Amino acid sequence: MRLSFGIALACLAASLSAQVTLQVGGSSYLGIGVADITAERAKALNLKEVRGAEVTNVAVEGPASKAGIKQGDVLLEYDGAAVEGMEQLTRLVRETPVGRQVEISVWRNGAAQTLTVTIEGRKGTVIPYPGTPPFFPSPGIEIPRFDISWRNPVLGIEGESLDSQEQLAEFFGVRNGLLVKVVVENSAAGKAGIKAGDVVVKLGDSPVSTLEEVTRALRALGSVKTFTVTVVRNRKEITLTVTREERAGAVRAGDSALQC
């Protein structure tokens, strides 16, 4: 995706307020956060198989909400395809044209039911530009598109791995890490000073650059309530202290959820 004149103008305007708007042109959006089903969860929910994606949160006025999907539902089928897990579901949603009606089989209260969802387009993401003076990218620079974001309910951040996105990683001054796109208000991350536009590179003593690594690092901390998170901001490493908070609606401590 090459930088268009319209986005160039957006970057020019954004430089005045130290923000950049990255448009996810046509990216399909369901409006839910999901987590993988474990054997323990499958047993608790009376599922016959250890598969599917459990809904951890539902965006207000999003496509899923309008269709009647609720937190705690387990998505079993999407447009005729069996849902094996959250990453596969996210790919299925991403590949669905905006405006298409899709039948989704959900497991709720021990029974399956089918709901019809109309897929919508995802809006652009606003992140602060990490540094001054204002940055004016060359029209020839290719900007990688944001396809998948994830939310960690323990930290209260939504972001995306920079693995395999060399140009974007270089832009933020890192080799890899997790780009913070949203910080939930009054979350543990917000209270610790983590900001949108930061790149998380270490949690405690563990380097992190993927969803699985963040989940693994949090689980390794066990019941430890206070830990450090290292972020890169303005191309410099900053170490912040985070106090874990169990938030309402979190699936399980240490778990992460993809947004799709």
Secondary structure, DSSP 8 states (H G I E B T S, - for coil): -B--HHHHHHHHHHHHHTEEEE--TT-EE--EEEEE--HHHHHHTT-SSS-SEEEEEE-TTSHHHHHT--TT-EEEEETTEE---HHHHHHHHHTS-TT-EEEEEEEETTEEEEEEEE-EE---EEEE-SSSS-----TT-B------EEEETTTTEEEEE-TT-HHHHHHHT-SS-EEEEEE-TT-HHHHHT--TT-EEEEETTEE--SHHHHHHHHHHTTT--EEEEEEEETTEEEEEEEE----TT-SSTT--EEE-
